[in-house]
Every structure is written in C-alpha cells, then in structure tokens.
Amino acid sequence: MAGKNATHQRPALPTFEEAEGLGPQDAEFVRDLIAVLEKHGNLDRFGLCLLHDHFPLATDEVLVETNDPEARTLQIRVEKANGTRHAKPSQWRFMPDIGHANANANAKGAATQGGPYEVILQCDVVSLCPGRDR
C-alpha cells in the first residue's frame, strides 16, 4: 500500500482507493466547518479536499501543480523543495501533533506564519495558477 509509506515528518495517509469521501454521516461536521469559515470570513477562501497518497514523498520533496488554461489541464509533479519555483502554497494538511516550524520546514516558502499545518501542494508561478496577476 503506497499510502502507508511515510517519513517521520509525514504521517501515513490512506491510498486514494482506501480514503473515504464525504458522506451523509459528515453533514454535522460540514455544517460546523462552514460556521467556522463564515465566522472568520474564509468561506470563499478555503474548502475541503480528500487527503490521500498515491506514492510516498521524501521530507525534502513537495508536490507542485501547473496548469495550461488554454488546454484546460492540470499536472502535479514532485520537485525537490529547495529547488522548486512555486508561487504559493494552495493546499495544506492539519498537523496538530507536530510543531509548525518542523512541519515541511525544508520546503522553500512553506513555513509561513500560522498554526500547526503542513503545505501539501504548491502552485507554480510559470503556469498561471489561479489567483496570479496576469
């Protein structure tokens, strides 16, 4: 199981096939999450994604998303954290048991101010990621 291979800084996630998506049993959780996002003015800023692994990443690696707006395609690739030219993080994972300074500390620009989270996906500036000034 690829999703069960994790480094000491990246606890294992289930594979995509194993991961359980949202269902009716999650309705109260989603309502609570919406209320928190609304309270802090972030309802149109953050959402949910299904955390899963397709393959293990080393602690010095990051996932980087690029896109081609004309072809309407997205691509995600693995890069060395200290060599990536990503524009900004676009997905995070909560890491309540790992101090923020240690979580993904090798990723250039990943250790931003805030709480216990890890950057799990970054957007490449060259690809015209959403939100980039054109």
TIMI-2910 file (N, C-alpha, C, CB; in pm, 1 decimal, decimal comma, always signed):
<rs>
+----------+----------+----------+----------+----------+----------+----------+----------+----------+----------+----------+----------+------+
!      n_x !      n_y !      n_z !     ca_x !     ca_y !     ca_z !      c_x !      c_y !      c_z !     cb_x !     cb_y !     cb_z ! resn !
+----------+----------+----------+----------+----------+----------+----------+----------+----------+----------+----------+----------+------+
!    +83,5 !   -118,0 !     +0,0 !     +0,0 !     +0,0 !     +0,0 !    +88,0 !   +124,3 !     +0,0 !    -95,0 !     -0,2 !   +121,0 !  Met !
!    +85,7 !   +198,1 !   -107,6 !   +170,7 !   +315,5 !   -121,5 !   +140,9 !   +420,2 !    -16,0 !   +154,4 !   +375,4 !   -258,5 !  Ala !
!    +14,7 !   +435,2 !    +21,1 !    -23,5 !   +538,2 !   +116,3 !    +25,6 !   +511,5 !   +257,0 !   -171,0 !   +552,5 !   +117,9 !  Gly !
!    +68,1 !   +392,0 !   +285,7 !   +113,6 !   +359,2 !   +420,3 !   +262,2 !   +383,2 !   +436,9 !    +81,2 !   +215,6 !   +453,1 !  Lys !
!   +333,6 !   +421,5 !   +332,8 !   +475,4 !   +454,1 !   +342,4 !   +487,4 !   +601,2 !   +375,9 !   +551,3 !   +420,2 !   +210,4 !  Asn !
!   +541,8 !   +631,5 !   +492,5 !   +552,4 !   +771,5 !   +533,4 !   +687,9 !   +795,5 !   +597,1 !   +439,0 !   +809,6 !   +631,2 !  Ala !
!   +732,3 !   +917,4 !   +590,4 !   +854,2 !   +955,7 !   +658,9 !   +816,7 !   +995,9 !   +800,0 !   +928,3 !  +1070,9 !   +584,5 !  Thr !
!   +916,5 !  +1024,6 !   +883,7 !   +886,9 !  +1061,9 !  +1021,2 !   +813,8 !  +1194,3 !  +1030,1 !  +1013,7 !  +1068,6 !  +1101,6 !  His !
!   +823,6 !  +1280,8 !   +931,4 !   +752,6 !  +1408,0 !   +935,6 !   +619,7 !  +1402,3 !   +863,0 !   +837,8 !  +1516,6 !   +876,3 !  Gln !
!   +595,6 !  +1302,3 !   +787,3 !   +471,0 !  +1290,6 !   +712,6 !   +399,9 !  +1162,3 !   +752,8 !   +497,3 !  +1293,3 !   +560,1 !  Arg !
!   +312,0 !  +1171,0 !   +851,6 !   +237,2 !  +1050,9 !   +889,7 !   +162,9 !   +993,4 !   +769,1 !   +137,8 !  +1082,9 !  +1003,6 !  Pro !
!   +146,2 !   +863,6 !   +769,2 !    +84,6 !   +793,7 !   +657,4 !    -57,7 !   +841,7 !   +631,8 !    +85,0 !   +644,6 !   +682,8 !  Ala !
!    -90,5 !   +849,9 !   +505,7 !   -226,9 !   +876,2 !   +461,5 !   -275,7 !   +752,2 !   +389,0 !   -234,9 !  +1003,3 !   +369,5 !  Leu !
!   -406,5 !   +733,7 !   +379,8 !   -456,1 !   +619,7 !   +302,6 !   -432,4 !   +641,8 !   +153,4 !   -606,2 !   +596,7 !   +330,0 !  Pro !
!   -432,1 !   +534,0 !    +78,0 !   -427,6 !   +547,9 !    -66,7 !   -559,3 !   +609,1 !   -111,6 !   -401,8 !   +410,4 !   -136,9 !  Thr !
!   -564,8 !   +656,2 !   -235,4 !   -688,3 !   +713,7 !   -287,0 !   -802,4 !   +612,2 !   -279,8 !   -668,7 !   +761,8 !   -431,5 !  Phe !
!   -772,1 !   +487,7 !   -313,5 !   -874,3 !   +382,6 !   -311,3 !   -926,7 !   +357,0 !   -170,3 !   -818,1 !   +253,4 !   -369,4 !  Glu !
!   -840,9 !   +371,8 !    -70,1 !   -879,3 !   +347,4 !    +69,2 !   -948,8 !   +467,2 !   +134,4 !   -756,9 !   +310,7 !   +149,8 !  Glu !
!   -920,1 !   +586,9 !    +87,5 !   -971,4 !   +708,1 !   +151,4 !  -1123,1 !   +717,4 !   +136,3 !   -904,3 !   +832,9 !    +91,5 !  Ala !
!  -1188,3 !   +757,8 !   +244,3 !  -1334,3 !   +768,1 !   +244,0 !  -1376,0 !   +913,0 !   +221,9 !  -1393,6 !   +714,5 !   +376,4 !  Glu !
!  -1451,9 !   +936,1 !   +117,0 !  -1500,7 !  +1070,7 !    +86,4 !  -1612,3 !  +1113,0 !   +180,0 !  -1549,1 !  +1077,9 !    -57,1 !  Gly !
!  -1658,9 !  +1235,5 !   +161,5 !  -1769,3 !  +1285,5 !   +242,2 !  -1895,3 !  +1204,1 !   +216,7 !  -1794,7 !  +1433,5 !   +212,8 !  Leu !
!  -1972,5 !  +1185,5 !   +321,4 !  -2098,6 !  +1114,0 !   +310,0 !  -2201,3 !  +1175,4 !   +403,2 !  -2080,0 !   +965,0 !   +341,1 !  Gly !
!  -2320,5 !  +1118,8 !   +405,9 !  -2427,0 !  +1172,5 !   +491,8 !  -2386,8 !  +1180,2 !   +639,3 !  -2551,6 !  +1087,1 !   +478,3 !  Pro !
!  -2299,7 !  +1090,9 !   +683,4 !  -2255,6 !  +1091,4 !   +823,6 !  -2170,3 !  +1213,8 !   +856,5 !  -2176,8 !   +964,3 !   +854,3 !  Gln !
!  -2125,9 !  +1287,2 !   +755,8 !  -2040,0 !  +1403,9 !   +775,6 !  -2116,4 !  +1536,4 !   +773,2 !  -1932,9 !  +1406,1 !   +669,8 !  Asp !
!  -2248,1 !  +1532,0 !   +762,9 !  -2327,3 !  +1654,4 !   +748,3 !  -2305,5 !  +1751,2 !   +864,4 !  -2475,2 !  +1619,9 !   +737,5 !  Ala !
!  -2306,3 !  +1703,3 !   +988,7 !  -2287,3 !  +1791,6 !  +1103,9 !  -2147,1 !  +1851,9 !  +1103,2 !  -2311,3 !  +1714,9 !  +1235,2 !  Glu !
!  -2046,6 !  +1770,2 !  +1072,1 !  -1908,5 !  +1818,6 !  +1061,6 !  -1898,4 !  +1930,6 !   +958,5 !  -1813,4 !  +1703,1 !  +1024,0 !  Phe !
!  -1957,8 !  +1911,5 !   +842,7 !  -1951,3 !  +2012,1 !   +736,2 !  -2022,5 !  +2140,3 !   +778,7 !  -2013,6 !  +1957,4 !   +606,1 !  Val !
!  -2138,3 !  +2126,5 !   +842,9 !  -2207,7 !  +2246,2 !   +892,7 !  -2121,6 !  +2322,3 !   +992,8 !  -2341,4 !  +2207,6 !   +957,8 !  Arg !
!  -2055,6 !  +2249,4 !  +1084,8 !  -1967,3 !  +2313,7 !  +1183,2 !  -1849,9 !  +2382,4 !  +1114,0 !  -1915,3 !  +2210,2 !  +1285,0 !  Asp !
!  -1792,1 !  +2317,1 !  +1015,8 !  -1680,1 !  +2374,7 !   +942,3 !  -1722,7 !  +2500,0 !   +866,6 !  -1621,6 !  +2272,0 !   +845,5 !  Leu !
!  -1839,2 !  +2495,7 !   +804,7 !  -1892,2 !  +2613,8 !   +735,1 !  -1909,9 !  +2729,4 !   +833,0 !  -2027,1 !  +2581,1 !   +666,1 !  Ile !
!  -1961,7 !  +2700,4 !   +950,8 !  -1982,3 !  +2806,0 !  +1051,3 !  -1849,4 !  +2869,5 !  +1092,5 !  -2054,0 !  +2748,9 !  +1175,4 !  Ala !
!  -1746,2 !  +2788,8 !  +1112,2 !  -1614,4 !  +2842,5 !  +1149,2 !  -1557,0 !  +2925,8 !  +1035,1 !  -1516,9 !  +2728,0 !  +1185,9 !  Val !
!  -1566,1 !  +2876,7 !   +913,1 !  -1515,3 !  +2951,4 !   +797,5 !  -1589,7 !  +3083,9 !   +781,9 !  -1528,6 !  +2867,4 !   +668,8 !  Leu !
!  -1721,4 !  +3079,8 !   +798,8 !  -1801,9 !  +3202,7 !   +790,6 !  -1762,4 !  +3302,0 !   +899,7 !  -1951,7 !  +3169,6 !   +801,7 !  Glu !
!  -1746,8 !  +3252,8 !  +1021,5 !  -1711,0 !  +3337,5 !  +1135,3 !  -1582,6 !  +3415,6 !  +1108,9 !  -1695,1 !  +3252,8 !  +1261,4 !  Lys !
!  -1488,2 !  +3352,8 !  +1039,6 !  -1358,1 !  +3414,9 !  +1014,5 !  -1346,2 !  +3474,3 !   +874,1 !  -1248,5 !  +3313,5 !  +1035,4 !  His !
!  -1458,2 !  +3483,4 !   +801,8 !  -1457,3 !  +3544,3 !   +669,3 !  -1381,8 !  +3464,0 !   +564,1 !  -1398,2 !  +3680,2 !   +678,2 !  Gly !
!  -1377,3 !  +3333,3 !   +581,1 !  -1299,7 !  +3248,7 !   +490,3 !  -1383,3 !  +3148,5 !   +410,5 !  -1196,7 !  +3174,7 !   +568,3 !  Asn !
!  -1513,4 !  +3168,8 !   +404,4 !  -1599,1 !  +3073,1 !   +335,8 !  -1568,3 !  +3063,6 !   +186,4 !  -1743,9 !  +3110,9 !   +355,6 !  Leu !
!  -1529,1 !  +3174,4 !   +125,0 !  -1495,3 !  +3172,4 !    -17,3 !  -1344,8 !  +3160,9 !    -40,6 !  -1548,2 !  +3297,7 !    -85,2 !  Asp !
!  -1271,1 !  +3129,4 !    +64,8 !  -1125,8 !  +3117,9 !    +54,7 !  -1076,8 !  +2974,7 !    +69,6 !  -1060,3 !  +3204,4 !   +158,9 !  Arg !
!  -1141,1 !  +2896,1 !   +155,2 !  -1098,5 !  +2759,2 !   +182,4 !  -1213,7 !  +2661,8 !   +164,6 !  -1041,7 !  +2747,9 !   +323,7 !  Phe !
!  -1179,1 !  +2537,7 !   +133,8 !  -1277,0 !  +2431,0 !   +118,7 !  -1218,8 !  +2301,5 !   +172,9 !  -1318,9 !  +2414,6 !    -29,3 !  Gly !
!  -1262,4 !  +2190,5 !   +119,2 !  -1215,5 !  +2058,9 !   +162,3 !  -1150,6 !  +1985,8 !    +46,6 !  -1331,2 !  +1975,7 !   +219,4 !  Leu !
!  -1055,9 !  +1900,1 !    +78,8 !  -1002,8 !  +1805,9 !    -19,3 !   -984,1 !  +1672,5 !    +52,1 !   -867,4 !  +1857,2 !    -82,5 !  Cys !
!   -985,4 !  +1566,6 !    -22,5 !   -969,0 !  +1432,3 !    +32,8 !   -820,1 !  +1403,8 !    +45,0 !  -1039,7 !  +1324,6 !    -56,3 !  Leu !
!   -768,7 !  +1395,7 !   +167,8 !   -627,6 !  +1367,0 !   +188,4 !   -600,5 !  +1220,5 !   +155,9 !   -585,2 !  +1400,0 !   +333,5 !  Leu !
!   -500,3 !  +1198,0 !    +71,5 !   -463,2 !  +1063,1 !    +31,4 !   -323,5 !  +1065,2 !    -29,1 !   -565,7 !  +1004,9 !    -69,0 !  His !
!   -263,1 !   +949,0 !    -40,9 !   -132,9 !   +933,6 !   -105,4 !   -147,4 !   +847,2 !   -229,6 !    -29,9 !   +871,9 !     -8,1 !  Asp !
!    -70,6 !   +881,4 !   -331,6 !    -56,3 !   +794,7 !   -448,3 !    +78,1 !   +723,9 !   -441,7 !    -69,3 !   +875,7 !   -580,2 !  His !
!   +175,8 !   +791,5 !   -376,4 !   +311,7 !   +740,7 !   -362,3 !   +377,0 !   +819,2 !   -249,1 !   +393,4 !   +753,7 !   -496,9 !  Phe !
!   +480,2 !   +762,6 !   -187,6 !   +545,7 !   +833,6 !    -77,4 !   +631,1 !   +949,4 !   -128,7 !   +632,2 !   +736,9 !     +4,3 !  Pro !
!   +644,1 !  +1052,2 !    -45,5 !   +732,4 !  +1165,8 !    -72,4 !   +839,1 !  +1169,5 !    +35,7 !   +652,7 !  +1300,7 !    -77,5 !  Leu !
!   +960,9 !  +1202,3 !     -3,1 !  +1067,6 !  +1224,5 !    +94,1 !  +1042,5 !  +1358,4 !   +162,4 !  +1208,8 !  +1221,2 !    +26,0 !  Ala !
!  +1103,2 !  +1380,2 !   +277,1 !  +1080,9 !  +1504,1 !   +350,5 !  +1135,4 !  +1625,4 !   +276,7 !  +1144,0 !  +1495,3 !   +487,2 !  Thr !
!  +1224,7 !  +1604,5 !   +178,8 !  +1278,6 !  +1717,8 !   +102,5 !  +1209,7 !  +1734,1 !    -32,4 !  +1428,3 !  +1700,2 !    +81,5 !  Asp !
!  +1092,8 !  +1672,7 !    -48,0 !  +1016,9 !  +1682,0 !   -173,1 !   +881,9 !  +1748,9 !   -149,3 !   +996,7 !  +1542,2 !   -234,8 !  Glu !
!   +829,7 !  +1813,6 !   -253,2 !   +698,5 !  +1876,3 !   -248,8 !   +624,2 !  +1845,1 !   -378,1 !   +710,6 !  +2029,6 !   -227,4 !  Val !
!   +492,6 !  +1850,8 !   -371,4 !   +409,9 !  +1839,7 !   -491,4 !   +387,3 !  +1979,7 !   -545,9 !   +273,7 !  +1768,2 !   -461,0 !  Leu !
!   +401,9 !  +1995,2 !   -677,4 !   +384,8 !  +2124,2 !   -741,9 !   +284,9 !  +2109,3 !   -855,8 !   +520,2 !  +2179,2 !   -793,4 !  Val !
!   +183,7 !  +2195,5 !   -855,4 !    +79,0 !  +2194,0 !   -957,5 !   +110,5 !  +2296,8 !  -1065,5 !    -59,6 !  +2222,1 !   -894,7 !  Glu !
!    +92,5 !  +2256,9 !  -1189,0 !    +98,9 !  +2350,0 !  -1301,3 !    -30,1 !  +2332,8 !  -1381,0 !   +226,8 !  +2324,9 !  -1391,4 !  Thr !
!    -63,3 !  +2433,2 !  -1460,4 !   -182,7 !  +2419,4 !  -1542,7 !   -162,7 !  +2487,9 !  -1675,5 !   -304,8 !  +2476,5 !  -1471,4 !  Asn !
!   -242,8 !  +2446,6 !  -1769,7 !   -245,2 !  +2507,1 !  -1903,0 !   -387,6 !  +2554,7 !  -1925,2 !   -198,7 !  +2405,5 !  -2016,2 !  Asp !
!   -414,0 !  +2684,4 !  -1906,9 !   -550,5 !  +2736,1 !  -1918,3 !   -611,3 !  +2715,5 !  -2057,0 !   -552,1 !  +2882,9 !  -1884,6 !  Pro !
!   -528,6 !  +2722,3 !  -2160,3 !   -582,0 !  +2704,3 !  -2295,2 !   -624,9 !  +2560,4 !  -2319,4 !   -478,5 !  +2745,7 !  -2399,1 !  Glu !
!   -544,7 !  +2464,8 !  -2274,7 !   -579,8 !  +2323,6 !  -2290,7 !   -672,1 !  +2275,2 !  -2179,5 !   -453,6 !  +2238,1 !  -2293,9 !  Ala !
!   -688,3 !  +2359,7 !  -2075,1 !   -771,7 !  +2326,0 !  -1959,1 !   -725,7 !  +2197,1 !  -1893,4 !   -918,1 !  +2313,6 !  -2000,3 !  Arg !
!   -595,0 !  +2190,0 !  -1863,1 !   -537,6 !  +2072,1 !  -1798,7 !   -458,5 !  +2113,4 !  -1675,2 !   -447,4 !  +1994,4 !  -1897,1 !  Thr !
!   -450,2 !  +2022,2 !  -1578,9 !   -369,0 !  +2036,9 !  -1458,4 !   -268,6 !  +1923,0 !  -1455,3 !   -457,4 !  +2037,7 !  -1329,0 !  Leu !
!   -150,2 !  +1950,5 !  -1402,0 !    -49,7 !  +1847,1 !  -1383,4 !    +16,1 !  +1869,3 !  -1248,8 !    +55,3 !  +1848,0 !  -1498,2 !  Gln !
!    +40,1 !  +1761,2 !  -1177,1 !   +109,0 !  +1768,9 !  -1048,5 !   +233,9 !  +1683,6 !  -1059,0 !    +17,0 !  +1721,6 !   -929,9 !  Ile !
!   +348,0 !  +1741,5 !  -1014,7 !   +473,5 !  +1668,5 !  -1021,4 !   +547,3 !  +1684,0 !   -888,3 !   +561,0 !  +1718,9 !  -1139,9 !  Arg !
!   +643,5 !  +1597,0 !   -866,4 !   +727,8 !  +1602,7 !   -747,3 !   +852,7 !  +1682,9 !   -781,0 !   +765,0 !  +1459,4 !   -696,7 !  Val !
!   +889,2 !  +1775,1 !   -690,8 !  +1012,5 !  +1852,6 !   -705,2 !  +1085,3 !  +1853,4 !   -571,6 !   +982,8 !  +1998,3 !   -753,2 !  Glu !
!  +1214,1 !  +1878,4 !   -576,2 !  +1290,3 !  +1899,5 !   -453,3 !  +1245,6 !  +2032,6 !   -393,8 !  +1445,8 !  +1898,0 !   -480,2 !  Lys !
!  +1218,9 !  +2033,7 !   -266,2 !  +1165,7 !  +2153,5 !   -200,9 !  +1259,4 !  +2272,9 !   -214,7 !  +1139,9 !  +2125,6 !    -53,9 !  Ala !
!  +1388,1 !  +2250,2 !   -205,7 !  +1481,2 !  +2362,8 !   -211,8 !  +1510,3 !  +2406,9 !   -354,7 !  +1610,5 !  +2326,4 !   -142,8 !  Asn !
!  +1451,8 !  +2339,5 !   -453,6 !  +1475,2 !  +2376,9 !   -592,1 !  +1349,9 !  +2415,5 !   -667,7 !  +1541,6 !  +2265,9 !   -662,5 !  Gly !
!  +1236,2 !  +2412,9 !   -600,6 !  +1111,2 !  +2445,1 !   -668,7 !  +1097,7 !  +2595,4 !   -689,5 !   +991,7 !  +2391,9 !   -589,2 !  Thr !
!  +1024,3 !  +2632,4 !   -790,4 !   +999,7 !  +2774,9 !   -818,0 !   +851,2 !  +2807,0 !   -799,4 !  +1045,4 !  +2811,9 !   -962,3 !  Arg !
!   +786,2 !  +2734,6 !   -708,2 !   +643,2 !  +2753,0 !   -683,8 !   +611,3 !  +2896,9 !   -644,5 !   +595,5 !  +2657,4 !   -574,7 !  His !
!   +491,4 !  +2939,5 !   -676,3 !   +446,9 !  +3074,5 !   -642,0 !   +392,7 !  +3080,5 !   -500,0 !   +340,4 !  +3122,0 !   -740,3 !  Ala !
!   +304,9 !  +2985,9 !   -468,1 !   +248,8 !  +2988,0 !   -333,8 !   +180,0 !  +2856,3 !   -303,6 !   +150,9 !  +3104,3 !   -317,8 !  Lys !
!   +173,4 !  +2823,5 !   -174,8 !   +102,5 !  +2702,2 !   -134,7 !    -46,3 !  +2713,9 !   -168,2 !   +121,7 !  +2675,5 !    +16,2 !  Pro !
!   -107,8 !  +2600,8 !   -203,8 !   -250,1 !  +2602,6 !   -235,8 !   -330,3 !  +2496,3 !   -160,4 !   -268,4 !  +2583,6 !   -383,6 !  Ser !
!   -262,6 !  +2401,5 !    -96,3 !   -331,6 !  +2303,5 !    -12,3 !   -245,1 !  +2276,6 !   +109,3 !   -361,2 !  +2171,2 !    -90,6 !  Gln !
!   -312,1 !  +2259,7 !   +223,9 !   -245,6 !  +2236,5 !   +349,9 !   -308,2 !  +2117,0 !   +419,0 !   -252,3 !  +2360,7 !   +438,9 !  Trp !
!   -233,2 !  +2058,5 !   +509,5 !   -279,4 !  +1946,4 !   +590,7 !   -262,4 !  +1986,9 !   +736,3 !   -200,5 !  +1813,5 !   +557,8 !  Arg !
!   -363,8 !  +1963,2 !   +818,6 !   -354,1 !  +1991,6 !   +961,2 !   -254,7 !  +1894,5 !  +1024,4 !   -493,5 !  +1981,3 !  +1030,0 !  Phe !
!   -167,4 !  +1947,6 !  +1108,0 !    -66,0 !  +1866,3 !  +1176,9 !    -64,8 !  +1906,3 !  +1324,1 !    +76,6 !  +1885,1 !  +1112,2 !  Met !
!   -167,9 !  +1871,6 !  +1400,6 !   -178,6 !  +1919,7 !  +1538,8 !    -69,2 !  +1868,2 !  +1631,4 !   -311,3 !  +1880,8 !  +1594,7 !  Pro !
!     -6,6 !  +1755,9 !  +1599,7 !    +94,3 !  +1698,3 !  +1689,3 !   +237,1 !  +1732,0 !  +1650,7 !    +78,9 !  +1550,0 !  +1693,3 !  Asp !
!   +254,8 !  +1811,5 !  +1545,1 !   +388,9 !  +1848,7 !  +1500,2 !   +398,4 !  +1999,6 !  +1502,7 !   +419,9 !  +1792,7 !  +1357,5 !  Ile !
!   +500,4 !  +2051,4 !  +1566,7 !   +519,7 !  +2196,3 !  +1572,1 !   +528,6 !  +2253,8 !  +1433,0 !   +645,1 !  +2231,7 !  +1651,3 !  Gly !
!   +469,2 !  +2370,0 !  +1411,2 !   +465,1 !  +2430,6 !  +1278,1 !   +603,2 !  +2451,9 !  +1219,3 !   +392,4 !  +2562,1 !  +1283,6 !  His !
!   +699,5 !  +2488,5 !  +1300,9 !   +833,2 !  +2515,4 !  +1248,7 !   +895,8 !  +2389,3 !  +1190,0 !   +922,9 !  +2572,2 !  +1358,7 !  Ala !
!   +857,1 !  +2271,7 !  +1238,9 !   +914,0 !  +2147,3 !  +1189,1 !   +837,8 !  +2092,2 !  +1070,3 !   +917,4 !  +2044,9 !  +1298,6 !  Asn !
!   +712,5 !  +2122,4 !  +1057,3 !   +630,9 !  +2064,9 !   +950,8 !   +671,1 !  +2125,3 !   +817,2 !   +480,5 !  +2087,9 !   +977,8 !  Ala !
!   +724,0 !  +2043,2 !   +730,8 !   +762,6 !  +2082,1 !   +595,0 !   +863,7 !  +2196,6 !   +596,2 !   +639,0 !  +2122,6 !   +514,4 !  Asn !
!   +951,9 !  +2197,8 !   +694,7 !  +1047,6 !  +2306,7 !   +708,7 !  +1146,3 !  +2313,4 !   +592,8 !  +1122,8 !  +2292,3 !   +838,3 !  Ala !
!  +1163,4 !  +2203,9 !   +519,7 !  +1256,9 !  +2204,4 !   +408,0 !  +1200,5 !  +2271,7 !   +284,2 !  +1297,0 !  +2064,1 !   +374,8 !  Asn !
!  +1071,0 !  +2291,8 !   +279,1 !  +1009,8 !  +2348,4 !   +158,8 !  +1026,3 !  +2499,3 !   +156,9 !   +861,0 !  +2311,2 !   +150,9 !  Ala !
!  +1087,8 !  +2549,6 !    +52,5 !  +1110,0 !  +2694,4 !    +39,7 !   +976,0 !  +2766,6 !    +43,5 !  +1186,3 !  +2728,0 !    -92,1 !  Lys !
!   +960,6 !  +2857,7 !   +137,3 !   +838,1 !  +2934,5 !   +147,0 !   +724,2 !  +2861,8 !   +215,3 !   +795,5 !  +2975,1 !    +12,8 !  Gly !
!   +743,8 !  +2736,2 !   +251,8 !   +633,5 !  +2660,2 !   +309,5 !   +609,7 !  +2694,4 !   +454,8 !   +659,6 !  +2513,1 !   +296,3 !  Ala !
!   +713,1 !  +2730,6 !   +526,8 !   +697,0 !  +2759,9 !   +668,8 !   +649,5 !  +2903,1 !   +685,2 !   +829,2 !  +2737,0 !   +745,8 !  Ala !
!   +520,8 !  +2924,8 !   +661,6 !   +462,4 !  +3057,4 !   +674,3 !   +406,5 !  +3073,2 !   +814,2 !   +352,5 !  +3080,7 !   +568,2 !  Thr !
!   +375,8 !  +3196,2 !   +853,0 !   +322,4 !  +3218,5 !   +985,1 !   +186,6 !  +3150,7 !   +996,2 !   +311,8 !  +3368,9 !  +1015,3 !  Gln !
!   +156,1 !  +3102,6 !  +1114,5 !    +28,7 !  +3036,0 !  +1134,3 !    +42,3 !  +2924,0 !  +1234,5 !    -25,0 !  +2982,7 !  +1003,1 !  Gly !
!    -49,9 !  +2832,6 !  +1226,1 !    -56,4 !  +2724,6 !  +1322,1 !     -1,8 !  +2594,0 !  +1270,9 !   -194,9 !  +2705,2 !  +1365,0 !  Gly !
!    -46,2 !  +2486,5 !  +1330,1 !     +7,3 !  +2353,5 !  +1301,6 !    -47,4 !  +2294,6 !  +1170,6 !    -24,4 !  +2259,9 !  +1417,0 !  Pro !
!    +19,7 !  +2323,4 !  +1062,3 !    -18,9 !  +2268,3 !   +932,9 !   +103,7 !  +2244,4 !   +847,8 !   -116,5 !  +2361,5 !   +860,7 !  Tyr !
!    +86,0 !  +2166,0 !   +744,2 !   +191,6 !  +2134,3 !   +650,2 !   +142,3 !  +2166,4 !   +510,3 !   +234,8 !  +1985,8 !   +661,8 !  Glu !
!   +223,5 !  +2229,6 !   +430,2 !   +189,9 !  +2254,4 !   +290,6 !   +198,3 !  +2121,7 !   +216,9 !   +284,9 !  +2361,5 !   +226,5 !  Val !
!    +92,3 !  +2086,0 !   +144,8 !    +95,2 !  +1960,7 !    +70,1 !    +91,3 !  +1980,7 !    -80,5 !    -19,8 !  +1874,4 !   +111,6 !  Ile !
!    +57,7 !  +2101,7 !   -125,9 !    +57,0 !  +2128,3 !   -269,8 !    +90,2 !  +2274,4 !   -291,7 !    -80,4 !  +2092,3 !   -333,8 !  Leu !
!   +174,7 !  +2299,1 !   -389,9 !   +214,1 !  +2435,1 !   -423,4 !   +185,9 !  +2460,1 !   -570,8 !   +363,7 !  +2459,5 !   -390,9 !  Gln !
!   +165,4 !  +2585,3 !   -603,7 !   +129,4 !  +2622,0 !   -739,2 !   +247,1 !  +2693,1 !   -804,4 !     +3,2 !  +2711,0 !   -740,8 !  Cys !
!   +283,0 !  +2649,6 !   -923,4 !   +397,6 !  +2702,5 !   -996,7 !   +360,0 !  +2833,4 !  -1065,3 !   +448,1 !  +2599,9 !  -1100,3 !  Asp !
!   +435,4 !  +2940,4 !  -1037,7 !   +406,2 !  +3072,6 !  -1092,3 !   +408,8 !  +3073,8 !  -1244,8 !   +505,3 !  +3173,7 !  -1038,7 !  Val !
!   +488,6 !  +2992,1 !  -1305,8 !   +501,3 !  +2990,9 !  -1451,4 !   +373,6 !  +2940,8 !  -1517,6 !   +619,7 !  +2904,1 !  -1493,7 !  Val !
!   +293,6 !  +2865,0 !  -1444,4 !   +177,1 !  +2801,3 !  -1505,2 !    +49,9 !  +2883,6 !  -1501,5 !   +151,9 !  +2673,1 !  -1438,8 !  Ser !
!    +58,4 !  +3006,8 !  -1455,8 !    -61,4 !  +3090,9 !  -1445,8 !   -163,6 !  +3032,2 !  -1350,4 !   -124,4 !  +3109,7 !  -1582,8 !  Leu !
!   -119,3 !  +2994,9 !  -1232,7 !   -209,5 !  +2937,9 !  -1133,4 !   -322,0 !  +3033,9 !  -1101,1 !   -133,5 !  +2901,7 !  -1006,7 !  Cys !
!   -437,0 !  +2982,6 !  -1060,7 !   -548,0 !  +3070,5 !  -1023,1 !   -503,3 !  +3171,2 !   -917,7 !   -667,2 !  +2987,9 !   -970,7 !  Pro !
!   -545,3 !  +3295,1 !   -934,5 !   -513,3 !  +3399,0 !   -839,6 !   -389,2 !  +3478,5 !   -876,5 !   -496,0 !  +3339,6 !   -705,5 !  Gly !
!   -313,9 !  +3432,1 !   -972,0 !   -192,4 !  +3502,4 !  -1014,1 !   -231,4 !  +3621,7 !  -1100,3 !    -96,3 !  +3407,2 !  -1091,9 !  Arg !
!   -166,3 !  +3734,2 !  -1076,7 !   -189,3 !  +3851,0 !  -1161,8 !   -141,1 !  +3819,1 !  -1303,1 !   -116,5 !  +3977,4 !  -1105,3 !  Asp !
!   -223,6 !  +3846,8 !  -1399,3 !   -187,2 !  +3812,7 !  -1538,1 !   -149,1 !  +3935,8 !  -1615,1 !   -302,0 !  +3741,2 !  -1609,1 !  Arg !
+----------+----------+----------+----------+----------+----------+----------+----------+----------+----------+----------+----------+------+
</rs>
